[in-house]
């Protein structure tokens, strides 16, 4: 509900102010309480469960990708390709690289993060998300974590598209970005044991990628670098509460990703219809 009286923390400077202040007396921010709605907005964002939202989104889109062309799931070869969606279905939902990159569908850098090419692919990625993402969200906050996740995934696919331009999907670039975020955190708080442990996970997972077919190790490297840079650019949650700017950026990335799914589906479906496919 709208808060019409009492105190709140200014979304710009983090100082305690009255919710109805026209300007923050400390930093001069205009209408920091946004007519009483800002505290409600901030509480709502802080209560989001980043890990469950990511897992649910990836799981739902994986099921949709199978349902778009069910006949394709029986054409899988090998254990790593069990229950693989068709290329057509993945392009419809926002796969990046390949034809999407040549058609300048830039938004697929965002949408491809949530798509997966097989049951094993999504299982291993989401297993790591389940174990690592809560720790990142705990030290950075949900909005910052989503920004790191998105920037890392998009950076990984961008590097991959520039170097190979091969069709690609998956959350592994974002996962490597989460690893980078924990390393940055360990360095900031001088937690050498944590930092060393995460480095071991990164090296192990990166090396394993060379021994499994169809693993985009270039996107892994790009995602790690993107996650590192994004983590360096944001504060830890213990240093400063998530600002309106960070929450607004996270919200904008959510909207851009949702719009990307819609654009991909409409455009690719239209192309397929025109080509008789």
C-alpha angles and dihedrals in degrees: 000000000000112000109225100173141022132049138308139172115266108248091221106044102013095232122140111260140157114277092232097049111136089210131010106255090215106046103009096240109167116240094347090179093052091222092310098308098098097079090052091048093049093048091050093052093045091054094056114116101223095189097051092044092053093046093047092048094049092044094049093048091048090056091047091051090054093047094050090069110007094175091067095064091072093057094072120130121201133005094282091057100050112138095004118176117231121263089242092057092047092050090050091054097044114280111174130221125034114050092356092059093045089052089051095242092163093171090070086079084074103034096048090065090074098045126087135195102217145359092265091048095056094038095057095041095049092044089060091044090053091053102038108029097068091058092050093047090049095057100033103029126243098278095049090045092053090050091050091046093050097042091049094049094045092046091051093052092044092055090045093050093048093050105034108002087207119151109267142175137169146091096253094102089055090045090056086049089057090051088053091050091056091049090051089049092050091051092049094052094035093242098156095173093056092045093051092048094051091047088056091053091048095050093044094049092044093051092046088057090067092060098050121075121243094016112143101221090169090062089048091056093044092048092051092052092044092049091048093052093045091049091050090052096055133062127245115252090245091055098050136351115251108279127224088251093058092045090047091051091050090049091049091052090051091052092045091051093049090048088049092057090051093047094049094049094048097043098042093043089051091050091049092049092049091050092046092245 
